[in-house]
Amino acid sequence: MYEIFVLPTAQRDLDKLEGSAFARIIKKVRGLTGEPRPAGCLKLTGEEGYRLRVGDHRVLYRIDDQSKRVYLYRIKHRKDAYS
C-alpha cells in the first residue's frame, strides 16, 4: 500500500473545489494507495510525474516507489493544469 501526501499547493487547490468535483477527486486519489499507476494515468513529458484525469480536472502527482509514497502537487482544471 502506498501513502498519499498532499503538498500545500495541492491542498490549496483542493480547498477551492466544489462538493461534487471534490468528492470525485478524493475517490480517485484514494485509489492511488492500491495502484499508483492506474489505467488512464499518463506519465508527464515536460516534468517528472504523472497525470490522472478526473472529469475536467487533472491530478498531478509523483511516485516514490522505494518509500511507497505518492505526492500530490497540483489539482487543476484542465485548461489551467499545464501552464
Secondary structure, DSSP 8 states (H G I E B T S, - for coil): --EEEE-HHHHHHHHT--HHHHHHHHHHHHHTTT-SS-TT-EE-SSSSSEEEEETTEEEEEEEETTTTEEEEEEEEETTTTT-
